Amino acid sequence: MPLSLLAALALGANPAPAPHPFNQQDLVTLRRLSSPRVSPDGRQVAYVLRSTDLEANRGRTDLWLVNLDGSAPRQLTSDPSSDSDPVWAPDGKSLFFLSSRGGSSQVWRLPLDGGEPLPVTKLPLDVNSFALSRDGQQLAVALDARPDCADLACNTQRAAEASKKKTTGRAYDQLFARHWDTWKDGTRSHLFVVPVAGGTAVDVMKGMDADAPSKPFGGAEEFTFTPDGKGIVFAARDVGPTESWSTDLDLFLAPVDGKTKPRKLTEKNRATDTSPVFSPDGKTLAYVAMSRPGFEADRYRVILRTWPGGQERVLTQDWDRSAGSLAWSKDGATLYTTANDVGQNTVFALDVATGKARSLTQGGSADGAQPAADGQVVYAMDDLDSPVDLYAVKADGTGARQLTQVNKDALAGLKFGAFEQFNFPGWNNETVHGYVVKPVDFDPKRQYPLAFLIHGGPQGSFGNHFHYRWNPQVYAGRGYVAVMIDFHGSTGYGQAFTDSISGDWGGKPLEDLQKGLNAALQKYPFIHKTKRCALGGSYGGYMINWIAGNWPDGFQCLVNHDGIFDERAAYYDTEELWFPEWEHKGLPWEKPESYEKFNPVNQVAKWKTPMLVIHGGKDYRVVDTQGIATFTALQRRGIPSRFLYFPDENHWVLKPQNSIQWHDEVLGWLDRWTRK
């Protein structure tokens, strides 16, 4: 017996378990880092870390802090409730944050030199997001309130009256009646200003029938105090009964005392204007804007507006990328942002004088870029085999280094598949990119079944990103090759490439997928020629139905998550009507041919491939009857099929245990048809 083993046995030590292939349990339980916030002196970074409680079937978030050199990471909060959204006080001595401790979501304050968190707000409504004024004296809080109420007391009274009603019916006079996963209840997200020291909360949007921030995904990035603290600039879609088919978010300016109505700042642009950020000297307002009304995937250009003068110029007119969140450098000479870029999500530095864009990162998916001390830039980063951690890079793009290792111990016990990007001539011989992820414990002499993943959007990307729902490493850990194609319509390859899918859902993208599969089979001989399954969600789910009728011999099995079965019917039961109206170039009663040209329901007679259909009962984007109809068609045609229904999930599967069940079902379906 080796001496090392004898020594271990003598000491009672247990050898570390051998690393295992990454699986769905690992995906759900890895810790997730988000919301990095650099301190005022630039030498510390606060962030949120989510851990998963499988027993409670939920995630829990806490606040953490790390030094800019990566030293001394420490947990700041550990309450059983969720703590999130850290915002630094101007003096850097405390953090404001959202917490559900006490049974209601409110703003709390944590002193960093010791002491317990203390509540800042004690409002009768939950705080959904908030912003702090530059002097640290005022808070702008987003509350779901009734727009016709003059104050919070009215809201409390109306809620009490509603709780006593014996009837449950709701009447609607205009759309939205429901949105994403929620039925409208008569409230709007309104911004209230409240002194940090305590006092009356003032609705600066009183009477305004609009949401700020926007529903369902808007947050604190959509509103900010003016530099002097006397006003709030916010984004809202105030368009009356056309709300469900309008993308016209505008910037508004409202006084913090609420004595006058908000004034629209972006009247001329009928498309989206959002994400306002003031320069350090307060003389310039930067924001992002689209230019085509009705198109939610248009390019975000960066606009600079003199303050308070109002003269504007487009900073990134010649940059063919769509800007993400914005952050000013300390000297006001640079704006930092991120953008999809050829299968990556890259940090860019935008020169405020010229608009020239310079990349600071190479590879991976970066987010939340912001300036720090000594000319450095902090950002969150992940890639196809690494979940999110914090990084810093010099302003010239050199010296990138990792600040955190929030999953160090867990990752030491995991094995991932190697990955690489490839490209091929797609539709019209234009270059199309994709990724291949090899199976764990890859043997080049073997052949492996294929999981062919199709992204949603459709203006999206399956790039170099560690996804928490559609993660190719789960399939690699199960012994599959995963291939992902960024077909025409994907983001990060120029706006013309993104535009090309509109009106052509079943044309160019299908050709790209077919050519991409052939290119992968030729380039990677370890992919089995016949054992392959295709999977997709949202638009990817639509494409699965389209493949069933137009590429019926392409795959041994299909997986359709929340996909459209009937394009014409889907128009009438979805919520954001601007999406189908743009994508199909008009209204279904005016241009029925545009809804029928690539309609899967018309191809059911050609279906023959076994399909797993999955749908969420709270999905109001693609309603569950679309999934039920798909399953009905499969069953009536005698095609092997299975229907997985989540009554409590929306367009995504978010609950940890449901995510595990989702993967168990999907992987079991793939195994059934590829491992005979």
Residue pairs with C-beta under 8 A, 6 or more apart in sequence:
8 15
16 413
17 413
19 412
19 413
19 414
19 415
20 413
20 414
20 415
21 414
21 415
21 440
21 441
21 476
21 477
21 478
21 479
22 414
22 415
22 416
22 440
22 473
22 474
22 476
22 477
23 474
23 477
23 478
23 663
24 474
24 659
24 660
24 663
24 664
24 667
25 660
26 410
26 414
27 468
27 471
27 473
27 474
27 659
27 663
28 52
28 54
28 656
28 659
28 660
29 52
29 54
29 410
29 656
30 387
30 407
30 410
31 49
31 50
31 51
31 387
31 406
31 407
31 410
32 49
32 50
32 59
32 387
32 388
32 468
33 47
33 48
33 49
33 50
33 380
33 387
33 388
33 389
33 390
33 404
33 406
34 47
34 48
34 50
34 380
34 388
35 47
35 48
35 84
35 85
35 86
35 368
36 45
36 46
36 47
36 368
36 370
36 378
36 379
36 380
36 390
37 45
37 46
37 47
37 86
37 87
37 88
37 370
38 44
38 45
38 88
38 370
38 371
38 372
38 378
39 45
39 46
39 88
39 92
40 88
40 90
40 91
40 92
41 92
41 373
42 68
42 330
42 371
42 372
42 373
42 374
42 376
43 67
43 68
43 372
43 373
44 65
44 66
44 67
44 68
44 92
45 65
45 66
45 67
45 68
45 372
45 378
45 390
45 403
46 63
46 64
46 65
46 76
46 86
46 88
46 95
47 63
47 64
47 65
47 66
47 86
47 380
47 390
47 404
48 61
48 62
48 63
48 64
48 83
48 84
48 85
48 86
49 61
49 62
49 63
49 64
49 75
49 406
50 59
50 60
50 61
51 59
51 60
51 61
51 62
52 58
52 59
52 60
52 656
53 59
53 60
53 656
54 656
54 657
57 655
57 656
57 657
58 655
58 656
59 82
59 656
60 80
60 81
60 82
61 82
61 83
61 84
62 75
62 76
62 77
62 78
62 79
62 83
63 75
63 76
63 77
63 83
63 84
63 86
63 95
63 97
63 110
64 73
64 74
64 75
64 76
65 73
65 74
65 76
65 112
66 72
66 73
66 74
66 390
66 403
66 404
68 372
68 373
68 374
68 376
68 378
68 392
68 403
69 403
70 401
70 402
70 403
70 404
73 404
76 95
76 110
76 112
77 83
77 97
77 99
77 110
77 117
79 99
79 101
80 101
81 99
81 100
81 101
81 102
82 99
82 100
83 97
83 98
83 99
83 101
83 108
84 97
84 98
84 99
85 97
85 98
85 129
85 130
85 220
86 95
86 96
86 97
87 95
87 96
87 97
87 130
87 131
87 132
88 94
88 95
88 96
89 95
89 96
89 109
89 132
89 136
90 134
90 135
90 136
91 136
92 112
93 111
93 112
93 113
94 109
94 110
94 111
94 112
95 109
95 110
95 112
96 107
96 108
96 109
96 120
96 130
96 132
96 139
97 107
97 108
97 109
97 110
97 117
98 105
98 106
98 107
98 108
98 127
98 129
98 130
99 105
99 106
99 108
99 117
101 108
101 117
102 119
104 123
104 126
105 126
105 127
105 128
106 119
106 120
106 121
106 122
106 123
106 126
106 127
107 119
107 120
107 121
107 127
107 130
107 139
107 141
108 117
108 118
108 119
108 120
109 117
109 118
109 119
109 120
110 117
120 139
120 196
121 127
121 139
121 141
121 194
121 201
123 141
123 143
123 152
123 192
123 194
123 201
124 152
124 155
124 156
125 143
125 144
125 145
125 152
125 155
126 143
126 144
127 141
127 142
127 143
128 142
128 143
128 144
128 189
128 213
129 141
129 142
129 213
129 219
129 220
130 139
130 140
130 141
130 142
130 220
131 139
131 140
131 220
131 223
131 224
131 225
132 138
132 139
132 196
132 225
133 139
133 140
133 225
133 229
134 225
134 227
134 229
135 229
136 196
137 195
137 196
137 197
137 229
138 193
138 194
138 195
138 196
138 225
138 229
138 256
139 193
139 194
139 195
139 196
140 191
140 192
140 193
140 204
140 223
140 225
140 232
140 256
141 191
141 192
141 193
141 194
141 201
142 189
142 190
142 191
142 192
142 212
142 213
142 220
142 223
143 152
143 189
143 190
143 192
143 201
144 187
144 188
144 189
144 190
145 152
145 155
145 187
145 188
145 189
145 190
145 192
145 203
146 154
146 155
146 158
146 186
146 187
146 188
147 187
147 188
147 190
147 205
147 206
147 207
147 208
147 209
148 207
149 155
149 158
149 203
150 203
150 206
151 200
151 203
152 192
152 201
170 183
170 184
170 185
172 184
174 240
174 241
174 243
175 241
175 243
175 244
175 575
175 577
176 184
176 243
176 244
176 575
177 183
177 184
177 575
178 184
178 575
178 620
179 215
179 216
179 575
179 576
179 620
180 215
180 216
180 575
180 620
180 621
180 650
180 651
181 216
181 618
181 619
181 620
181 650
181 651
182 216
182 620
188 205
188 208
188 209
188 210
188 211
189 211
189 212
189 213
189 214
189 215
189 218
190 203
190 204
190 205
190 206
190 208
190 211
190 212
191 203
191 204
191 205
191 212
191 223
191 232
191 234
191 254
192 201
192 202
192 203
192 204
193 201
193 202
193 204
193 232
193 256
193 257
193 258
194 200
194 201
194 202
202 256
202 257
202 258
203 258
204 232
204 254
204 255
204 256
204 258
204 262
205 212
205 234
205 236
205 254
205 262
206 258
207 261
208 236
208 238
208 261
208 262
209 238
209 240
210 236
210 237
210 238
210 239
210 243
211 218
211 236
211 237
212 218
212 222
212 223
212 234
212 235
212 236
212 252
213 219
213 220
213 221
213 222
213 223
213 234
213 235
214 222
214 235
214 236
214 237
214 249
214 274
218 235
218 274
221 274
221 275
221 325
222 234
222 235
222 274
222 275
222 276
223 232
223 233
223 234
223 235
223 276
224 232
224 233
224 234
224 276
224 277
224 278
225 231
225 232
225 233
225 256
226 232
226 233
226 253
226 278
226 282
226 307
227 278
227 282
227 307
228 282
229 256
230 255
230 256
231 253
231 254
231 255
231 256
232 253
232 254
232 256
233 251
233 252
233 253
233 265
233 276
233 285
234 251
234 252
234 254
234 262
234 276
235 249
235 250
235 251
235 252
235 273
235 274
235 275
235 276
236 249
236 250
236 252
236 262
237 243
237 246
237 247
237 248
237 249
237 250
238 250
238 252
238 264
239 246
239 248
244 575
244 576
244 577
244 578
245 294
245 576
245 577
245 578
245 581
246 293
246 294
246 578
247 271
247 272
247 290
247 293
247 294
247 295
247 296
247 578
248 269
248 270
248 271
248 272
248 293
249 272
249 273
249 274
250 264
250 265
250 266
250 267
250 269
250 273
251 264
251 265
251 266
251 273
251 274
251 276
251 287
252 262
252 263
252 264
252 265
253 262
253 263
253 265
254 260
254 261
254 262
254 263
265 273
265 305
265 310
266 273
266 289
269 289
269 291
270 293
271 289
271 290
271 291
271 292
271 293
271 294
271 295
271 298
272 289
272 290
272 296
272 298
272 300
273 287
273 288
273 289
273 290
273 303
274 287
274 288
274 289
275 287
275 288
275 325
275 326
276 285
276 286
276 287
277 285
277 286
277 287
277 326
277 327
277 328
278 284
278 285
278 286
278 307
278 328
279 285
279 286
279 328
279 332
280 328
280 330
280 331
280 332
281 332
282 307
283 306
283 307
284 304
284 305
284 306
284 307
284 332
284 352
285 304
285 305
285 306
285 307
286 302
286 303
286 304
286 305
286 315
286 326
286 328
286 335
287 302
287 303
287 305
287 326
288 300
288 301
288 302
288 303
288 323
288 326
289 300
289 301
289 303
290 298
290 299
290 300
290 301
291 298
291 299
291 301
292 298
294 578
294 581
294 582
295 502
295 578
295 582
296 459
296 576
296 578
296 579
296 582
297 457
297 459
297 491
297 498
298 322
298 495
299 320
299 321
299 322
299 495
299 498
300 322
300 323
300 324
301 314
301 315
301 316
301 317
301 323
302 314
302 315
302 316
302 323
302 326
302 335
302 337
302 350
302 355
303 312
303 313
303 314
303 315
304 312
304 313
304 315
304 352
305 311
305 312
306 312
314 355
315 335
315 350
315 352
315 355
316 323
316 350
316 355
316 357
317 355
318 355
319 350
319 355
319 357
320 494
320 495
321 339
321 340
321 341
321 348
321 357
321 492
321 494
322 339
322 340
322 491
322 495
323 337
323 338
323 339
323 348
323 350
324 337
324 338
324 339
324 345
324 367
325 337
325 338
325 367
325 368
325 369
326 335
326 336
326 337
327 335
327 336
327 337
327 369
327 370
327 371
328 334
328 335
328 336
328 371
329 335
329 336
329 371
329 395
330 371
332 352
333 351
333 352
333 353
334 349
334 350
334 351
334 352
334 395
335 349
335 350
335 352
336 347
336 348
336 349
336 350
336 360
336 369
336 370
336 371
336 377
337 347
337 348
337 350
337 369
338 345
338 346
338 347
338 348
338 366
338 367
338 368
338 369
338 379
339 345
339 346
339 348
339 492
340 461
340 463
340 491
340 492
341 359
341 492
342 433
342 492
342 493
343 421
343 433
343 435
343 461
343 463
343 464
343 486
343 492
344 361
344 362
344 363
344 364
344 365
344 463
344 464
344 492
345 364
345 365
345 366
345 367
345 463
345 464
345 465
345 492
346 359
346 360
346 361
346 362
346 366
347 359
347 360
347 361
347 366
347 369
347 377
347 379
347 393
348 357
348 358
348 359
348 360
349 357
349 358
349 360
349 377
349 395
350 356
350 357
350 358
351 357
351 358
358 397
359 397
360 369
360 377
360 393
360 395
360 397
361 379
361 381
361 391
361 393
361 397
361 400
363 383
363 464
364 381
364 382
364 383
364 386
364 464
364 465
365 381
365 382
365 383
365 463
365 464
365 465
365 466
366 379
366 380
366 381
366 391
367 379
367 380
367 381
368 378
368 379
368 380
369 377
369 378
369 379
370 377
370 378
370 379
371 377
371 378
372 378
372 392
375 394
375 395
376 392
376 393
376 394
376 395
377 392
377 393
377 394
377 395
378 390
378 391
378 392
378 403
379 390
379 391
379 392
379 393
380 388
380 389
380 390
380 391
381 388
381 389
381 390
381 391
382 388
382 389
382 465
382 466
383 464
383 465
383 466
384 416
384 419
384 435
384 437
384 464
384 465
384 466
384 472
384 473
385 416
385 417
385 418
385 419
385 466
385 473
386 411
386 466
387 406
387 407
387 411
387 466
388 406
388 466
389 402
389 403
389 404
389 405
389 406
389 407
390 402
390 403
390 404
391 400
391 401
391 402
391 403
392 400
392 401
392 403
393 399
393 400
393 401
415 440
415 441
415 477
416 440
416 473
416 476
416 477
417 437
417 438
417 439
417 440
417 442
417 472
417 473
417 476
417 477
417 482
418 437
418 438
418 442
419 435
419 436
419 437
419 438
419 464
419 472
420 435
420 436
421 433
421 434
421 435
421 464
422 433
422 434
422 435
422 436
422 519
422 520
422 523
423 431
423 432
423 433
423 434
424 431
424 432
424 434
424 515
424 516
424 519
425 431
425 432
425 515
426 432
426 487
426 488
426 508
426 511
426 512
426 515
426 516
427 488
427 507
427 508
427 511
427 512
427 515
428 508
430 488
430 497
432 485
432 486
432 487
432 488
432 512
432 515
432 516
433 485
433 486
433 493
434 483
434 484
434 485
434 486
434 516
434 519
434 520
435 462
435 463
435 464
435 472
435 482
435 483
435 484
436 481
436 482
436 483
436 520
436 524
437 472
437 473
437 475
437 476
437 481
437 482
437 483
437 484
438 476
438 481
438 526
439 448
439 476
439 479
439 480
439 481
440 476
440 477
440 479
442 526
443 526
444 526
446 526
447 525
447 526
447 527
447 528
447 529
447 531
448 479
448 480
448 481
448 526
448 527
448 528
449 479
449 480
449 481
449 528
449 531
449 532
449 533
449 670
449 674
449 675
450 480
450 481
450 482
450 483
450 520
450 527
450 528
450 531
450 532
450 533
450 674
451 472
451 475
451 480
451 481
451 482
451 483
451 532
451 533
451 535
451 670
452 483
452 513
452 517
452 532
452 533
452 534
452 535
452 555
453 462
453 470
453 472
453 475
453 482
453 483
453 484
453 535
453 536
453 540
454 462
454 484
454 485
454 513
454 534
454 535
454 536
454 539
454 540
454 543
454 544
455 461
455 462
455 470
455 484
455 486
455 490
455 536
455 539
455 540
456 536
456 537
456 538
456 539
456 540
456 541
457 489
457 490
457 491
457 538
457 539
458 489
458 490
458 501
458 505
458 509
458 539
458 583
459 489
459 490
459 491
459 498
459 501
460 490
460 491
460 539
461 486
461 490
461 491
461 492
462 470
462 472
462 484
462 485
462 486
463 486
463 492
466 473
469 537
469 652
469 653
469 659
470 537
472 482
472 484
473 482
474 663
474 667
475 481
475 482
475 667
475 670
476 482
478 667
478 670
478 671
480 670
480 674
481 524
481 526
481 527
483 516
483 517
483 520
483 527
485 512
485 513
485 516
485 517
486 492
486 493
487 501
487 508
487 509
487 512
487 513
487 516
488 497
488 500
488 501
488 504
488 508
488 509
488 512
489 497
489 498
489 500
489 501
489 502
489 508
489 509
490 497
490 498
491 498
500 508
501 508
501 509
501 583
502 582
502 583
502 585
503 583
503 584
503 585
503 594
504 598
505 539
505 542
505 543
505 546
505 583
505 598
506 543
506 546
506 550
506 597
506 598
507 598
509 543
510 543
510 546
510 547
510 550
510 551
513 543
513 547
514 551
514 554
517 532
517 554
520 527
521 527
521 529
528 674
530 556
531 556
531 674
531 675
532 554
532 555
532 556
532 674
533 555
533 556
533 557
533 558
533 559
533 669
533 670
533 673
533 674
534 544
534 547
534 554
534 555
534 557
534 558
534 559
535 544
535 558
535 559
535 561
535 666
535 670
536 542
536 543
536 544
536 559
536 560
536 561
536 563
537 561
537 562
537 563
538 561
538 562
538 563
538 621
538 622
538 651
539 563
540 561
540 563
541 560
541 561
541 562
541 563
541 564
541 622
542 563
542 564
542 600
543 563
544 558
544 559
544 560
544 563
544 611
545 560
545 563
545 564
545 565
545 600
545 630
546 598
546 600
546 603
547 554
547 555
547 558
547 609
548 558
548 600
548 603
548 606
548 607
548 608
548 609
548 611
549 600
549 602
549 603
549 604
549 605
549 606
549 607
550 603
550 606
552 606
552 607
552 608
552 609
554 609
555 609
556 609
556 610
556 673
556 674
557 609
557 610
557 611
557 612
557 669
557 670
557 672
557 673
557 674
558 609
558 610
558 611
558 612
559 611
559 612
559 614
559 666
559 669
559 670
560 611
560 612
560 613
560 614
560 627
560 630
561 614
561 615
562 614
562 615
562 616
562 619
562 621
562 622
562 626
562 627
562 651
563 622
563 626
563 627
563 630
564 570
564 600
564 622
564 626
565 600
565 601
565 626
565 627
565 629
565 630
565 633
566 599
566 600
566 601
566 626
566 629
567 580
567 584
567 595
567 596
567 598
567 599
567 600
567 601
568 588
568 592
568 595
568 596
568 599
569 601
569 625
569 626
570 580
570 622
570 623
570 626
571 577
571 580
571 584
571 588
571 595
572 588
573 623
573 625
573 626
574 580
574 620
574 621
574 622
574 623
575 620
575 621
576 621
580 588
580 595
581 587
584 591
584 594
584 595
585 591
585 594
586 594
588 594
588 595
596 602
601 629
601 633
604 633
604 637
607 633
607 634
607 637
607 639
608 637
608 639
609 639
610 639
610 640
610 641
610 669
610 673
611 630
611 634
611 639
611 640
611 641
611 642
612 641
612 642
612 644
612 665
612 666
612 669
613 627
613 630
613 631
613 634
613 641
613 642
613 643
613 644
614 627
614 643
614 644
614 645
614 646
614 662
614 665
614 666
615 622
615 624
615 626
615 627
615 628
615 643
615 644
615 645
615 646
616 624
616 645
616 646
616 647
616 648
616 649
616 650
616 651
616 652
616 653
617 624
617 645
617 646
617 647
617 648
617 649
618 647
618 648
618 649
618 650
619 649
619 650
619 651
620 650
621 650
621 651
622 651
624 645
627 643
627 645
628 643
631 641
631 643
634 641
635 641
642 665
642 669
644 661
644 662
644 665
646 653
646 658
646 662
648 655
648 658
649 655
649 658
653 659
653 662
